[in-house]
Amino acid sequence: MTILKCIVVDDEPLALKLVETLIKQTPFLQLEGSCGSAVEAMQLIRKKPADLLFLDINMPNFSGLELARWMQQQPQPLPKVIFTTAYNHYAIEGYKVNAVDYLLKPFNYEEFLRAATKALHLVESATPATTTAAAEEDAIFIKVEYQWVRVNYKDILYIEGVKDYVRLHLGPPHQPVLSLTSLKTLEERLPATKFMRVHRSFIVSLDKISAVGKNSLFIDKMEITIGEQYRNTFKAFIDKWIS
């Protein structure tokens, strides 16, 4: 699994602590350090190479936007930026400095995870193909109540969206896993080579499909309808499968 080394910059201690806590709850993020000012952050990112910066914008003396502009002028690769701010009028300025995303305070964990996952995909897409293939993930970590549970891709049959939850149906002898997240968030975290969304309520493991009907597929005895908006994508996959 790719791990992103992170630095948090915020002049508000409570906001700083919150992002630190969210980073520690996310398996693919690693906290490298935190700063109470942009000037302090300039010194830290020179000493500790990082992949991702969670950066407040409105700070005294030297703002987060000014720090981001300074980073753009440096010759060496510097962290990608996710801005965190209480002021939505900074959004356009944020995107001018190529920010990955823009989190408006107060934000929840799902919003945080969506932004972090976007940064992860950008980092992974910039990795040479040979390196990525060698380090390809074989599992995903799922938040179940108050702990993170590792679920191997090979054990997943299909994933079902149930209101505010997702239920991962696993092959025997494993029991289903229920997690408080959205199907969209999970879809973004799963490798597209192994999983496909085929319905607004279902993601399937492609190598577990046992049969395909006109507008449905089967995983063992479970029949799953293929939603109209997903049929063209699924058909393209099947055409390669049977050719």
C-alpha positions as CSV (number, residue, x, y, z in Angstrom):
1,M,0.0,0.0,0.0
2,T,1.3,3.5,-0.9
3,I,1.8,5.6,2.2
4,L,1.6,9.4,2.0
5,K,3.8,11.3,4.5
6,C,1.9,14.3,5.7
7,I,2.5,17.6,7.4
8,V,-0.2,19.7,9.0
9,V,-0.1,23.6,9.1
10,D,-2.7,25.5,11.1
11,D,-2.4,28.4,13.6
12,E,-5.4,27.1,15.5
13,P,-4.4,24.4,18.0
14,L,-7.8,22.6,17.9
15,A,-7.9,22.5,14.1
16,L,-4.3,21.3,14.1
17,K,-5.2,18.5,16.5
18,L,-8.3,17.5,14.5
19,V,-6.4,17.0,11.3
20,E,-3.6,15.1,13.1
21,T,-6.3,12.7,14.5
22,L,-7.9,12.2,11.1
23,I,-4.5,11.4,9.6
24,K,-3.8,8.8,12.3
25,Q,-7.1,7.2,11.5
26,T,-6.4,6.8,7.8
27,P,-4.2,3.7,6.9
28,F,-2.5,5.3,3.9
29,L,-1.5,8.5,5.7
30,Q,1.5,9.0,8.0
31,L,1.9,12.1,10.1
32,E,5.4,13.5,9.8
33,G,5.0,16.7,11.7
34,S,2.8,19.7,12.4
35,C,3.3,23.5,12.5
36,G,1.5,26.5,13.9
37,S,2.7,28.8,11.1
38,A,3.6,28.9,7.5
39,V,7.1,30.1,8.3
40,E,7.7,27.1,10.5
41,A,6.3,24.9,7.8
42,M,8.9,26.2,5.3
43,Q,11.7,25.0,7.6
44,L,10.0,21.7,8.3
45,I,9.4,20.6,4.7
46,R,13.1,21.3,3.9
47,K,14.1,18.9,6.7
48,K,11.4,16.2,6.3
49,P,10.4,15.4,2.7
50,A,6.6,14.9,2.6
51,D,4.0,13.9,0.1
52,L,1.0,15.9,1.3
53,L,0.5,19.2,3.1
54,F,-2.8,20.0,4.9
55,L,-2.6,23.7,4.9
56,D,-4.7,26.4,6.5
57,I,-5.0,29.6,4.5
58,N,-5.8,32.4,6.8
59,M,-2.7,32.7,9.1
60,P,-0.9,35.8,10.4
61,N,2.3,37.2,8.8
62,F,2.6,34.6,6.1
63,S,-0.6,32.9,4.7
64,G,-1.1,29.4,3.4
65,L,-1.5,30.8,-0.1
66,E,1.8,32.6,0.1
67,L,3.5,29.3,1.3
68,A,1.9,27.5,-1.6
69,R,3.2,30.1,-4.1
70,W,6.7,29.8,-2.6
71,M,6.6,26.0,-3.0
72,Q,5.7,26.4,-6.7
73,Q,9.0,28.3,-7.2
74,Q,11.2,25.7,-5.6
75,P,13.3,23.4,-7.9
76,Q,12.8,20.2,-5.8
77,P,9.6,18.2,-5.6
78,L,7.5,19.5,-2.7
79,P,4.3,18.2,-1.1
80,K,0.9,18.3,-2.8
81,V,-1.5,20.7,-1.0
82,I,-5.0,20.2,0.5
83,F,-6.2,23.6,1.8
84,T,-8.2,23.7,5.1
85,T,-10.0,26.9,5.8
86,A,-13.2,28.4,7.2
87,Y,-13.5,30.9,4.3
88,N,-15.0,29.7,1.0
89,H,-13.9,32.8,-0.9
90,Y,-10.4,31.4,-1.1
91,A,-11.4,28.5,-3.3
92,I,-10.5,30.1,-6.6
93,E,-7.1,31.2,-5.3
94,G,-6.5,27.7,-4.0
95,Y,-6.9,26.2,-7.4
96,K,-4.6,28.7,-9.0
97,V,-1.8,27.2,-7.0
98,N,-2.7,23.7,-8.1
99,A,-4.2,22.5,-4.8
100,V,-5.4,18.9,-4.8
101,D,-8.5,19.9,-2.9
102,Y,-10.2,22.4,-0.6
103,L,-11.7,21.4,2.7
104,L,-14.1,24.0,4.2
105,K,-14.2,24.0,8.0
106,P,-15.9,22.3,9.8
107,F,-15.4,19.2,7.6
108,N,-16.2,15.6,8.5
109,Y,-14.1,12.4,8.1
110,E,-15.8,11.4,4.8
111,E,-14.9,14.8,3.2
112,F,-11.3,14.5,4.6
113,L,-11.0,10.9,3.3
114,R,-12.3,11.9,-0.2
115,A,-9.7,14.7,-0.4
116,A,-6.9,12.4,0.9
117,T,-7.8,9.6,-1.5
118,K,-7.7,12.1,-4.4
119,A,-4.1,13.0,-3.4
120,L,-3.2,9.3,-3.1
121,H,-4.4,8.7,-6.7
122,L,-2.4,11.7,-8.0
123,V,0.8,10.4,-6.3
124,E,0.2,6.9,-7.5
125,S,-0.5,8.0,-11.1
126,A,2.9,9.8,-11.1
127,T,4.7,6.6,-10.0
128,P,6.4,4.7,-12.8
129,A,4.3,1.8,-14.0
130,T,6.8,-0.9,-13.1
131,T,7.1,0.4,-9.5
132,T,3.3,0.6,-9.2
133,A,2.8,-2.9,-10.4
134,A,5.4,-4.3,-8.1
135,A,3.8,-2.6,-5.1
136,E,0.2,-3.2,-6.1
137,E,-2.2,-3.5,-3.1
138,D,-3.8,-6.7,-2.2
139,A,-6.1,-5.4,0.6
140,I,-8.1,-2.5,1.8
141,F,-8.6,-1.2,5.3
142,I,-12.2,-0.6,6.3
143,K,-13.4,1.4,9.3
144,V,-15.7,-1.0,11.4
145,E,-17.1,0.8,14.5
146,Y,-13.9,2.0,16.3
147,Q,-11.2,0.0,14.6
148,W,-9.7,-0.5,11.1
149,V,-10.1,-4.0,9.7
150,R,-8.0,-5.3,6.9
151,V,-10.0,-7.0,4.1
152,N,-8.2,-8.9,1.4
153,Y,-9.3,-8.2,-2.2
154,K,-9.4,-11.9,-3.0
155,D,-12.1,-12.4,-0.2
156,I,-14.5,-9.8,-1.5
157,L,-17.5,-11.1,-3.6
158,Y,-19.4,-7.9,-3.9
159,I,-20.2,-4.7,-2.0
160,E,-23.7,-3.5,-1.3
161,G,-24.7,0.1,-0.4
162,V,-27.3,0.2,2.4
163,K,-28.4,3.7,3.3
164,D,-25.4,5.3,5.1
165,Y,-23.5,2.1,5.2
166,V,-21.8,-0.4,2.9
167,R,-21.8,-4.1,3.4
168,L,-18.9,-6.1,2.1
169,H,-20.0,-9.6,1.2
170,L,-17.0,-12.0,1.6
171,G,-16.4,-15.6,0.5
172,P,-16.5,-18.3,3.1
173,P,-15.6,-18.7,5.9
174,H,-15.7,-14.9,6.4
175,Q,-18.8,-13.0,7.6
176,P,-20.0,-9.8,5.9
177,V,-18.3,-6.5,7.0
178,L,-20.4,-3.4,7.7
179,S,-18.9,0.0,7.6
180,L,-20.2,3.6,8.0
181,T,-19.1,5.1,4.6
182,S,-20.5,5.6,1.2
183,L,-20.3,3.4,-1.9
184,K,-18.8,6.3,-3.8
185,T,-16.0,6.7,-1.3
186,L,-15.2,3.0,-1.4
187,E,-15.4,3.0,-5.2
188,E,-12.6,5.6,-5.3
189,R,-10.4,3.6,-3.0
190,L,-10.7,0.2,-4.8
191,P,-8.5,-0.6,-7.9
192,A,-10.5,-0.4,-11.1
193,T,-8.7,-3.4,-12.5
194,K,-10.3,-5.6,-9.8
195,F,-13.7,-4.0,-9.0
196,M,-16.5,-2.3,-11.0
197,R,-19.6,-0.4,-10.0
198,V,-22.5,-2.0,-11.8
199,H,-25.5,-0.4,-10.0
200,R,-26.1,2.5,-7.7
201,S,-26.1,0.0,-4.9
202,F,-23.5,-2.5,-5.9
203,I,-19.8,-2.9,-6.6
204,V,-18.7,-6.3,-7.8
205,S,-15.4,-8.2,-7.8
206,L,-14.7,-8.8,-11.4
207,D,-13.0,-12.2,-11.0
208,K,-15.9,-13.5,-8.9
209,I,-18.5,-13.1,-11.7
210,S,-19.7,-16.6,-12.6
211,A,-22.3,-15.8,-15.3
212,V,-23.8,-12.8,-17.2
213,G,-27.4,-12.4,-18.3
214,K,-29.0,-9.7,-20.5
215,N,-29.1,-7.0,-17.8
216,S,-27.7,-8.8,-14.8
217,L,-24.7,-10.8,-13.5
218,F,-24.3,-13.7,-11.1
219,I,-21.8,-14.2,-8.3
220,D,-22.5,-17.7,-7.2
221,K,-26.3,-17.8,-6.7
222,M,-26.6,-14.0,-6.1
223,E,-28.1,-12.1,-9.1
224,I,-27.2,-8.5,-9.3
225,T,-29.0,-6.1,-11.8
226,I,-26.7,-4.0,-14.0
227,G,-27.9,-0.4,-13.7
228,E,-28.7,1.4,-17.0
229,Q,-25.9,4.1,-16.5
230,Y,-23.3,1.3,-15.9
231,R,-24.2,-1.0,-18.8
232,N,-21.9,0.4,-21.5
233,T,-18.9,0.2,-19.2
234,F,-19.7,-3.3,-18.1
235,K,-20.4,-4.4,-21.7
236,A,-16.9,-3.2,-22.7
237,F,-15.4,-5.3,-20.0
238,I,-17.4,-8.4,-20.9
239,D,-16.5,-8.0,-24.6
240,K,-12.8,-8.3,-23.6
241,W,-13.6,-11.1,-21.3
242,I,-15.3,-13.3,-23.9
243,S,-13.1,-12.4,-26.9
